[in-house]
Amino acid sequence: MVHRPPDSRLLSNLLQQEKEYSKSLSQVLDASNVSLASFAAYAAASPPPISQVIMTVAGSLAAADEALRKYAHGVEEWRDMMRQLKETEEEVGNIMRDREIL
């Protein structure tokens, strides 16, 4: 990979895309919670042998949601680190600019 000088636009673009991705994950989780609640209500209205199977499936789906929620949290932490990196790069750029002026 060819090394290029830092370009803050690339990092800004990455931050914007990660923000959209994080927002999409949040929307999926919200929709999933509503769907899971409806699924649990359907299970409660079903006869006993079927309701137990449906509740087992609902438990598996809830576990998948929890895993996705943890992943979304990891993405948020990643975004925070990238924001800190951007701020640090801007500070270094300002220092280098000031140094050239002096």
PEJOSUL-V656380 format. One record per helix or strand of 3 or more residues. SS is the DSSP state (a for helix, b for strand). FROM is the first residue (numbers start at 1). TO is the last residue. Records with the same first field share a line. If there is no record, write none. Layout:
SS=FROM-TO  FROM-TO
This chain:
a=8-45  48-101
